[in-house]
């Protein structure tokens, strides 16, 4: 990327260290749970980990909203403390809502989901609440993380993210060594690592912004309104994430078999792991694109989109092919099981991985340039289509587990392969003429 400012390579490398650490931590934890606690509890862990993503909505889209607003403030040469203080006030409110939702989910967990017969009387409430609490810590930390990104500390922020994953791994190793591994100990380790991440991000953001950023008078109602007007649309788009893997898990749980979640989960984890190959690049380009757009440099924005999307495809295609070829070996090494049901759907999952992942840079470009309304509309339409199509394929046509993947595949191709390139290039052409 010739348009990249000095230091972007270091930032991208750090982003991929964070991505690799995230993959490794989940692979390690799921392998330990599957081997030591069994397929049933592994299925519960996968179900809760995906469903608890609902708490992402409590962030109110503050992180991308802050990146956008801080970039505009920097262009106007105004002090950014008002943006940060107002965002942290909103984050504090959102965290209370997140904790309440996590508690409600823990209480009603046995009502919402079918439990494996062998564990029907087990109290999963503490496990579910601790997983939710860890998610709350993570999403609150996104606000100070956005400050680090805009203040040219992207690499530092990604090292913090990687460190939190390694802390989770270390705590799981400790639980195994002490022969105290349970779902509750897994969730407690997750919550502790997330709390440490949140504290570290807040301290470094304070250093980057100065103590004035924490002064009460810097909180402004007008700035909170601006952050919310942008962030709520981002949060609405994030809500569509629930219309994919979490909803698919619920459909599988209800209409197929609770244990079928254990067959679907490894394929989704491979999908999520491969997507992390492009998430690091997209995360770095979000603040850089926002700054370039705020300066009116459409040429650099175009280069970021075209080269970033091409690089995403170059990363995903060979990685997906390798994952497909090596999957029998991966499953035996990872879970100690050949997972034939997972192998049957994996090629379809990998197709929508490549197609969907290639749009990650486009998402960053649209959010960085303030095109949040059309982005949100497209994401919601695609998510709703996934739910409807998956239901029809499974319930009406009796296609079983592959039917779930067919629904996702159609929705992802429509949004990511057809709509996204057309709209981004149209927007860039209009910006150039303006």
N, C-alpha and C positions, 0 to 999 in steps of 0.2 A: 504494500500500500504506500505508494510514493507520497500521497497526501498526508500521511500520518506524521504527527509531530514527533520530535525526539522523545524517546522513552516509551513509545507505544509497544515496542517488542517486549520490553521488560514487563509492561502491564499485562500483555497477552499471555506471556509465560506464567506470571503469577496467577492469572485467571484460570489457566489450565491446571496449575498445581491445586487450586481450590476445587476445580471440577473433578480431578482425579481423586482427590481426598474424599470428596462426597461419594463418588462411586465406590471407592474402596471401603469406606466405613459401612455403607449399606450392604455391600456384598459380604463383608465380614460378619456383621451382626445377623443378617438373615441366615448365613451358613451356620453360625453357632446355634441360633434358635431352632432351625430345622433339624440339625443333627442331635441336639441335646434335649429339646423340648417336644419335637415331633411335628408332623405336618399340620395337625389341627391348630396348634398354637402359632405356627408360622403363618397359617391362613388368617388368624385373628390379627396378628401383627401387621400383615400386609393390608388387611381391610381397614384397620384403624389409621395406619400411616397415610393411606390415600384419602380416606374420608375426612380426617382431621384437617386436611387442606382447606376445608370450608372456613377455617379461622383466618385464612389469608384475606378474606373479605373485610375483616376488622381493621386492616391496615389503612383502609380508605385510599389506597393507591398513593400513599404519601411519598414513597421513594422516587418514582418517576416524576411526580408532581414537583418535588423539591429540586430534582435535577433540572427540570424545565425552568422553574422560577429562579433558582440560583444563577442559571446561565443568563437569564434576562437581566437580573440585578447586576451581574458582573459587567454586562455590556453597558448598562446605564451608570456604572461606577458608583453604585449605592452600596451601603453596608449590608451584608447578607444576614446580619444577626436577627432581623425581623422575620425572615423566612424560617430560619432554624428554630427560633424560640416558639413561633406560632405552630410549626410542625410538631415540635416536641410536646406542646400542650395538647394537640390533637392525638398524638401517639399515646399519651397518658390516659386520655379518655377511651381510646380504642382498646387499650390493654385491659381495662376493666370489663368492657363488653366481651373481649376474648376469653377472659377467665370465667365469666358467667356462662358463656356458650360451652366452654370445655366442661364445666361442672354439669350443665344440663345434658350434654351428650353422654357423660359418664353415668348419670342416673338412669337415663332412658336407653342405654346401650342394649340391654337384653330384649327390649321391646322393639327396637328398630331393626335388629338383625337376628337371623337364625343362628343359633350356636351349635357347634358339634355336640352330639349326644353325650360323649364322654366328659364334656366340660359344661353341660347345661346348668349345673348348680354352682359353678364357680363365680365369684364376685370379681368381675373385670373392671369395676368402677375406679379403683386407685390407679390401675395401669392406664386406663383411658384418660383420666384427668391429668396425670403426669405427662403423657404424650401431648395433650392439648396445652399444658403449661409451657412445655418446651417450645411448641410452635409459637405461642404468644411472645416468648422471649426473643425468638428469631425475628418475628415480624416487627416488633418494636425497635429492634436494633437496626432495621433497614433505614430509619430516618437519619441517625448519625452516620450510617454507612454512605448515604447519598452525599453528605457533606464531604467525606473523604474522597469520593469519586470526583466531585466538581473541583475540589481543592488540589487536584493533581496527586492524590495519594491512593490511586486505584490499586497499585501493587500492594501497598500496605494493607488495605482493606481485604484483599483476597488472601493474603497470608493469615489474617485473623480468621477468615472463614475456614481455611484449611486447618488451622490450629484447633478450632472447635471440633472438627470431625475427628482429629487424632485424639483429642481428649475423650470423646465418646468411645473410641476403640479401646483406649487405655482403661477406662472404667469397666468396660465389658470384660476385658482380660482379667481385671482384678476380681470381678464377680465370679468368673469361671475358676480362678485360682483358689478363691475362698469357698468354692462349691456352693455358691449362693445365687446361681443364675435362675431368674424367674422373669416373666414378662414385666413385673413391677420393677425389678432391678434394671432391666433394659430401659424402661421409660424414665426412671430416676436418673440414670446416667445421661440420657438424652436431654433432660431438663437442666441438669447441672452444666453440661457443656454449652447449652444455649444461653444460660444465665451469664457464664463467663464471657461468651462472645458479646453479649449485650453490654456488659460493663466495660469491656475493652474498647468497643466502638464509641461509647459515650465519652470515655476519657480522652481518646484521641481526637474526637470531633471537637471537644472543648479546647484542646490544645490548638487545633487548626483554626477555630473560629475566634478564640479569645474568650475570656470570662464574661465579656459583655453580652455574648450570645445567650447566657443563662439569666440575664437580668429580667425580672418580671415585666417592666415597662416595655420590653421589646415585643411582647405578645400583642398582636393587633388583630382585631376582629375582621377587618377588611382582608388582611393577608390570609387569615384562616378561611375566609369565604373563597378566595381565589384558589387556594390549595385544594379545598374541597370540590370546587366546580370542575377542576381538572382530575383530581384524584378519584372522585366517585365514579367517573366514567371508566377509569383504569380498573377500579375495583369491580365494576360491573363486568368488564371484559375478563378479569381474573375469575369471576364466578363461573364462566364457561368452562374453566378447567375441571370443575366438579361434574360437568356434563360429559366428561370423557371417562378416564379410568375409575374414579370413585363411583359414578353412576353405573358403569359397566360392571363393577364388582357387586353392586347392589342387585342388578338384574341377574347376574350369575347366581348370586346367593338365593334369590327368590324363585327364579324360574328353572334353574338347572340343578345345582347341588352345592351345598356349602363348601364341600371339599374341592369343588371345581375352581374356587378362588385360588387355591394353592397351585393349580395348573396354569392359571392365567397370570398370576403374580410374577413368576420369573421372566416371562416374555415382556411384561411391562417394565420390569426392572432393567432388562437389557435395553429396551427402548429408552428409558430414562437415562441410563448410563451413556448411550450413544448421543443423546441430545445434549449432554453436558459437553460434548466435543465442540459444539457451536455456541453453547450458552456463555462460555468465557469470552469469546469474540464479540458476541452481541452485547454483553455487559460492558465491555470496554468501549464499544462504539456508541453506546447510548449517551454518556456525558460528552464525548468528543463531537458527536453529531450535533448535540444541542448547542454547544459552544460555537461550532462552525455556522449553524443556521442562524443563531443570534447575531453573528457578525455579517450575515448576508452572503456567505460563501457557498452558493449552491453547487459549484463545481466540485468542491471537496465532499459535500454530502452525496452527490451522485457517485463519486469514486468509492466512497465508503460502502454504498449500497451494492453497486455492481461487483466490485472486487470482493466484498465481504460475502455476498451470496455465492459467488463462484468458489471461493475458498471453503465455504460451508459444504457445498456439494462435493468438493474434492476430499474433504475430511470424512463425510458421512458414507459415501458410496463404498470405498474400500473397507471401511470399518464395519459396515453392515454385511458385506460379503464375507469378511473374516468371521464375524459373529455367527453367521449362518453355517459356515463350514466347520467351525470349531465347537458349535453348540453341544453336540453329544459329549465331547470331552469336558466342556465347561460345566455342564450340569452334573456330571459324575464327580468332578473335582469340587464343585461348589456345594452341592446338596447331597452328594452320595447317592443319586438316583438318576436314571436315564431320562425321566420326565417325557415319555412318549406323547402325551396329550399336549404338552407345551411345544415340543418339536413340530407337531402338526400345524400349529397356527403361527409359528415364528416367522416364516417367510412373508406372510401377509402383514404381520406387525412391522417387520423391517421396511416394507415398502412405504407405509405411512410415516415411519421414522425418518426416512430420507426426505420425503416430500415435505413433511411438517417442519423438520429441522432446518431445511433450506430457507424457510421464511423467517427465521429468528432475527436476522439482520434487518429485514424489512419491518418487523415489529419495532425494533429500536429506532429506526429512521422515522416511522410514523409518530411514535411517542415523542421523540426529540424535537420534531418539527411542529408539534401541537395538533396533529391530525388524529386526535383521540376519538372523536365522535364516529367517523367512518370505520375506524379500526374496531371499536367496541361493537358497532352494529354487525360487522362481518363475523366477528368471533361468536356473538350470541346466536346468529342465524346458523352458523356451522355447528355449534354445540347442540342446539335444539334438534338439528337434523340428525346428529349422531344418536341422540336418545331415541328419537322416533324410529329411525332406520334399524337400530340395534334391537329395539323391541319387536318390530315387525319381523325381522329375520329370525329372531329366537322364538317368539311366542306364536306368530302366525305361520311361518314357513318351517319351523322346527329344525333350523340349521345348527342348533347347538352352539358350542363355543366359537366355531368359525363365524357364525352369524354376528356375534359381538364385534369381531374385527372388521367384517364387511361394512358395518354401519360407520365405524370410525374412518375406514379407508375412503369411503365416498365423501364424507364431510371434509376430511383433510385435503383431498385433492381439489375439491371445489374452492376452498378458501385459500390454500397456500400455493397451489400450482397455477390456478386460473386468475382469481381475483387479486391477490397480493401484487404480483409483478405488474399487472395492468394499472392498478391504482397508484402504486408508488411512482412509476415512470410518468404517469399523467400528472401527478402532483409536482414532480420535479420540473417537467416542461413548463407548467404554469408558473412556478416560482422563478424560472429563468426569464420568462417573458415579462414578469412583473418587475 
